[in-house]
Amino acid sequence: MNGGKSMRKKRHNYSPEEKVIILKRHLVGRETVSDLCDEYQLQPNTFYGWQKQFFEKGAAAFALENKDSKKVQEQRIHQLEDKLRRKHEVLSELLEEHIQLKKELGEL
């Protein structure tokens, strides 16, 4: 017969959201790693692996923000370039009409 200590508990796969909550409890709430590992039946190495991954990949959240911002800026630039191109076309047409009218009136 096996004693309770030698039996392993079923491994729980934590969702990304749950991992963030656990990390936040340590980083913001100042709860000890040992208390969190006991509560969630985690190995400290697992916890520290999550923390390492969190900080390594955390920069990606800011990179995504910058990428979205850059995309919005590029779209705005494209819109403004189109608007300038249309204005230039309209001004060219008006200038041609003006010159033609002056020719017809004998002013040129």
MARBA-3410 file (N, C-alpha, C, O; in Angstrom, 1 decimal):
108
0.8,-1.2,0.0,0.0,0.0,0.0,0.9,1.3,0.0,1.8,1.3,0.8 ~ 0.5,2.2,-0.8,1.3,3.4,-0.9,0.7,4.4,0.1,-0.5,4.5,0.3 ~ 1.6,5.2,0.8,1.2,6.2,1.7,0.8,7.5,0.9,1.2,7.6,-0.3 ~ 0.1,8.4,1.5,-0.3,9.6,0.9,0.8,10.4,0.3,0.6,11.2,-0.7 ~ 2.0,10.4,1.0,3.1,11.3,0.6,3.7,10.8,-0.8,4.1,11.6,-1.5
3.7,9.5,-1.1,4.3,9.0,-2.3,3.5,9.2,-3.5,3.9,9.1,-4.6 ~ 2.2,9.4,-3.3,1.3,9.6,-4.4,1.4,11.0,-5.0,1.4,12.0,-4.2 ~ 1.5,11.1,-6.3,1.6,12.4,-6.9,0.2,12.9,-7.2,-0.7,12.2,-7.7 ~ 0.0,14.2,-7.0,-1.3,14.8,-7.4,-1.3,15.0,-8.9,-0.3,15.1,-9.5 ~ -2.5,15.0,-9.4,-2.7,15.2,-10.9,-2.1,16.6,-11.2,-2.4,17.6,-10.5
-1.3,16.6,-12.2,-0.7,17.9,-12.7,-1.8,18.8,-13.3,-2.6,18.3,-14.1 ~ -1.8,20.0,-12.8,-2.8,21.0,-13.3,-2.1,21.9,-14.4,-1.1,22.4,-14.1 ~ -2.7,22.0,-15.5,-2.2,22.9,-16.6,-2.9,24.2,-16.4,-4.1,24.4,-16.6 ~ -2.1,25.2,-16.0,-2.7,26.6,-15.7,-2.8,27.3,-17.0,-1.9,27.3,-17.9 ~ -3.9,28.1,-17.2,-4.0,28.9,-18.4,-3.1,30.1,-18.3,-2.6,30.4,-17.2
-2.8,30.8,-19.4,-2.0,32.0,-19.4,-2.5,33.0,-18.4,-1.8,33.7,-17.6 ~ -3.8,33.2,-18.3,-4.4,34.1,-17.4,-4.2,33.7,-15.9,-3.9,34.6,-15.1 ~ -4.3,32.4,-15.6,-4.1,32.0,-14.3,-2.6,32.2,-13.9,-2.3,32.6,-12.8 ~ -1.7,31.9,-14.8,-0.3,32.2,-14.6,0.0,33.6,-14.2,0.8,33.9,-13.3 ~ -0.6,34.5,-15.0,-0.4,36.0,-14.7,-1.0,36.3,-13.3,-0.3,37.1,-12.6
-2.1,35.8,-13.0,-2.7,36.1,-11.7,-1.7,35.6,-10.6,-1.5,36.3,-9.6 ~ -1.2,34.4,-10.7,-0.2,33.8,-9.7,1.0,34.7,-9.6,1.5,35.1,-8.5 ~ 1.6,35.1,-10.8,2.8,35.9,-10.8,2.5,37.3,-10.2,3.3,37.8,-9.5 ~ 1.3,37.8,-10.5,0.9,39.1,-10.0,0.8,39.1,-8.4,1.2,40.1,-7.8 ~ 0.3,38.0,-7.9,0.2,37.9,-6.5,1.6,38.0,-5.8,1.7,38.5,-4.7
2.6,37.5,-6.5,4.0,37.5,-6.0,4.6,38.9,-6.2,5.1,39.5,-5.3 ~ 4.5,39.4,-7.5,5.2,40.6,-7.9,4.6,41.9,-7.3,5.2,42.8,-6.9 ~ 3.2,41.9,-7.3,2.5,43.1,-6.8,2.0,42.9,-5.3,2.2,43.8,-4.5 ~ 1.5,41.7,-5.1,1.0,41.4,-3.7,2.0,41.0,-2.7,1.7,40.9,-1.5 ~ 3.2,40.8,-3.2,4.4,40.5,-2.3,4.2,39.1,-1.6,4.7,38.9,-0.5
3.4,38.2,-2.1,3.2,36.9,-1.5,4.5,36.1,-1.8,5.0,36.2,-2.9 ~ 4.9,35.3,-0.9,6.1,34.5,-1.1,5.9,33.4,-2.1,4.8,32.9,-2.3 ~ 7.0,33.1,-2.8,7.0,32.0,-3.8,6.6,30.7,-3.2,5.8,29.9,-3.7 ~ 7.1,30.5,-2.0,6.9,29.2,-1.3,5.4,29.0,-1.0,4.8,28.0,-1.1 ~ 4.7,30.1,-0.5,3.3,30.1,-0.2,2.5,29.8,-1.5,1.6,29.0,-1.5
2.8,30.5,-2.6,2.1,30.3,-3.8,2.3,28.9,-4.4,1.4,28.3,-4.8 ~ 3.5,28.4,-4.3,3.8,27.0,-4.8,3.1,26.0,-3.9,2.6,25.0,-4.5 ~ 3.0,26.2,-2.6,2.2,25.3,-1.8,0.7,25.3,-2.2,0.1,24.3,-2.3 ~ 0.2,26.5,-2.3,-1.2,26.7,-2.6,-1.6,26.1,-4.0,-2.7,25.4,-4.1 ~ -0.7,26.3,-5.0,-1.1,25.8,-6.3,-0.4,24.5,-6.7,-0.4,24.1,-7.9
0.3,23.9,-5.7,1.1,22.6,-6.0,2.0,22.8,-7.1,2.0,22.0,-8.1 ~ 2.8,23.8,-7.1,3.8,24.1,-8.1,5.2,23.8,-7.6,5.5,24.0,-6.4 ~ 6.1,23.4,-8.5,7.5,23.4,-8.1,8.1,24.8,-8.3,7.7,25.5,-9.2 ~ 8.9,25.2,-7.4,9.5,26.6,-7.5,10.1,26.8,-8.9,10.0,27.9,-9.5 ~ 10.8,25.8,-9.5,11.4,25.9,-10.8,10.3,26.3,-11.9,10.5,27.0,-12.8
9.1,25.7,-11.7,8.0,26.0,-12.6,7.6,27.5,-12.5,7.5,28.2,-13.5 ~ 7.5,27.9,-11.2,7.1,29.3,-11.0,8.1,30.2,-11.6,7.8,31.2,-12.3 ~ 9.4,30.0,-11.3,10.5,30.9,-11.8,10.6,30.8,-13.4,11.0,31.8,-14.0 ~ 10.2,29.7,-13.9,10.2,29.6,-15.4,9.1,30.5,-16.0,9.3,31.1,-17.0 ~ 7.9,30.4,-15.3,6.8,31.3,-15.8,7.3,32.8,-15.7,7.0,33.6,-16.6
7.9,33.1,-14.5,8.4,34.5,-14.3,9.4,34.9,-15.4,9.3,36.0,-15.9 ~ 10.3,34.1,-15.7,11.3,34.4,-16.7,10.6,34.6,-18.1,10.9,35.5,-18.8 ~ 9.7,33.7,-18.4,9.0,33.8,-19.7,8.1,35.1,-19.7,8.1,35.7,-20.8 ~ 7.5,35.4,-18.6,6.7,36.6,-18.5,7.5,37.9,-18.8,7.1,38.7,-19.6 ~ 8.7,38.0,-18.2,9.5,39.1,-18.5,10.1,39.1,-19.8,10.3,40.2,-20.5
10.5,38.0,-20.3,11.1,37.9,-21.7,10.1,38.3,-22.8,10.4,39.0,-23.7 ~ 8.9,37.8,-22.6,7.8,38.0,-23.6,7.0,39.3,-23.3,6.3,39.7,-24.2 ~ 7.2,39.9,-22.2,6.4,41.1,-21.8,6.7,42.2,-22.8,5.8,43.0,-23.0 ~ 8.0,42.3,-23.3,8.3,43.4,-24.2,7.5,43.3,-25.5,7.3,44.3,-26.1 ~ 7.0,42.1,-25.8,6.3,41.9,-27.0,4.9,42.7,-27.0,4.4,43.2,-28.0
4.4,42.8,-25.8,3.2,43.6,-25.6,3.4,45.1,-26.1,2.5,45.7,-26.7 ~ 4.5,45.6,-25.7,4.9,47.0,-26.1,5.2,47.0,-27.6,4.9,48.0,-28.2 ~ 5.9,46.0,-28.1,6.2,46.0,-29.5,4.9,46.0,-30.3,4.9,46.6,-31.4 ~ 4.0,45.2,-29.9,2.7,45.1,-30.6,2.0,46.5,-30.6,1.5,46.9,-31.6 ~ 2.0,47.2,-29.5,1.5,48.5,-29.4,2.1,49.4,-30.4,1.4,50.1,-31.1
3.5,49.4,-30.4,4.2,50.2,-31.4,3.9,49.9,-32.8,3.8,50.7,-33.7 ~ 3.7,48.6,-33.1,3.4,48.1,-34.4,2.1,48.6,-34.9,1.9,49.1,-36.0 ~ 1.1,48.5,-34.0,-0.2,49.1,-34.3,-0.2,50.6,-34.5,-0.8,51.1,-35.4 ~ 0.5,51.3,-33.7,0.7,52.7,-33.8,1.3,53.1,-35.1,0.9,54.0,-35.8 ~ 2.3,52.3,-35.5,3.0,52.6,-36.8,2.1,52.4,-37.9,2.1,53.1,-38.9
1.3,51.3,-37.9,0.4,51.0,-38.9,-0.6,52.1,-39.1,-1.0,52.5,-40.2 ~ -1.1,52.6,-38.0,-2.1,53.7,-38.0,-1.5,54.9,-38.6,-2.1,55.6,-39.5 ~ -0.2,55.2,-38.3,0.5,56.4,-38.8,0.7,56.2,-40.3,0.5,57.2,-41.1 ~ 1.1,55.0,-40.8,1.3,54.8,-42.2,-0.1,55.0,-43.0,0.0,55.5,-44.1 ~ -1.2,54.5,-42.4,-2.5,54.7,-43.1,-2.8,56.2,-43.2,-3.3,56.6,-44.2
-2.5,56.9,-42.1,-2.8,58.4,-42.1,-2.0,59.1,-43.2,-2.4,59.9,-43.9 ~ -0.7,58.7,-43.2,0.2,59.3,-44.2,-0.3,59.0,-45.6,-0.3,59.9,-46.5 ~ -0.7,57.8,-45.9,-1.3,57.4,-47.2,-2.5,58.2,-47.5,-2.7,58.7,-48.7 ~ -3.4,58.4,-46.5,-4.6,59.2,-46.8,-4.3,60.6,-47.1,-4.8,61.2,-48.0 ~ -3.3,61.2,-46.4,-2.9,62.6,-46.7,-2.2,62.7,-48.0,-2.4,63.7,-48.7
-1.4,61.7,-48.4,-0.8,61.8,-49.7,-1.8,61.7,-50.8,-1.8,62.4,-51.8 ~ -2.9,60.9,-50.6,-4.0,60.8,-51.6,-4.7,62.1,-51.7,-5.0,62.6,-52.8 ~ -5.0,62.7,-50.6,-5.7,64.0,-50.5,-4.8,65.1,-51.3,-5.4,65.9,-52.0 ~ -3.5,65.1,-51.0,-2.7,66.1,-51.7,-2.7,65.8,-53.2,-2.7,66.8,-54.0 ~ -2.6,64.6,-53.6,-2.6,64.2,-55.0,-3.9,64.7,-55.7,-3.9,65.3,-56.8
-5.0,64.5,-55.0,-6.3,64.9,-55.6,-6.4,66.5,-55.7,-6.9,67.0,-56.7 ~ -5.9,67.2,-54.7,-5.9,68.6,-54.7,-5.0,69.1,-55.9,-5.3,70.1,-56.6 ~ -3.9,68.5,-56.0,-3.0,68.9,-57.1,-3.6,68.7,-58.5,-3.5,69.5,-59.4 ~ -4.4,67.6,-58.6,-5.1,67.3,-59.9,-6.1,68.4,-60.1,-6.3,68.9,-61.3 ~ -6.9,68.7,-59.1,-7.9,69.8,-59.2,-7.3,71.1,-59.6,-7.8,71.8,-60.4
-6.2,71.5,-58.9,-5.5,72.8,-59.2,-5.0,72.8,-60.6,-5.1,73.8,-61.3 ~ -4.5,71.7,-61.1,-4.0,71.6,-62.5,-5.1,71.8,-63.4,-5.0,72.5,-64.4 ~ -6.3,71.2,-63.2,-7.4,71.3,-64.1,-7.9,72.8,-64.1,-8.2,73.4,-65.1 ~ -8.0,73.4,-62.9,-8.4,74.8,-62.8,-7.5,75.7,-63.5,-7.9,76.7,-64.2 ~ -6.2,75.5,-63.4,-5.2,76.3,-64.0,-5.3,76.2,-65.6,-5.2,77.2,-66.3
-5.5,75.0,-66.0,-5.7,74.8,-67.5,-7.0,75.5,-68.0,-6.9,76.1,-69.0 ~ -8.1,75.4,-67.2,-9.3,76.1,-67.6,-9.1,77.6,-67.6,-9.6,78.3,-68.5 ~ -8.4,78.1,-66.6,-8.1,79.5,-66.5,-7.3,80.0,-67.7,-7.6,81.0,-68.3 ~ -6.2,79.3,-68.1,-5.4,79.6,-69.2,-6.3,79.6,-70.5,-6.2,80.5,-71.4 ~ -7.1,78.5,-70.7,-8.0,78.4,-71.8,-8.9,79.6,-71.9,-9.2,80.1,-73.0
-9.5,80.0,-70.8,-10.4,81.1,-70.8,-9.7,82.4,-71.2,-10.3,83.2,-71.9 ~ -8.5,82.6,-70.6,-7.8,83.8,-71.0,-7.5,83.8,-72.5,-7.5,84.9,-73.1 ~ -7.2,82.7,-73.0,-6.9,82.6,-74.5,-8.2,83.0,-75.3,-8.1,83.7,-76.2 ~ -9.3,82.4,-74.8,-10.6,82.7,-75.5,-10.9,84.2,-75.4,-11.5,84.8,-76.3 ~ -10.6,84.8,-74.3,-10.9,86.3,-74.1,-9.8,87.2,-74.8,-9.9,88.4,-74.8
-8.8,86.5,-75.3,-7.7,87.3,-76.0,-6.8,87.9,-75.0,-6.0,88.8,-75.4 ~ -6.8,87.5,-73.8,-5.8,88.1,-72.8,-4.5,87.4,-72.9,-3.5,88.0,-72.3 ~ -4.4,86.3,-73.6,-3.0,85.7,-73.8,-2.7,85.5,-75.2,-1.6,85.0,-75.5
END
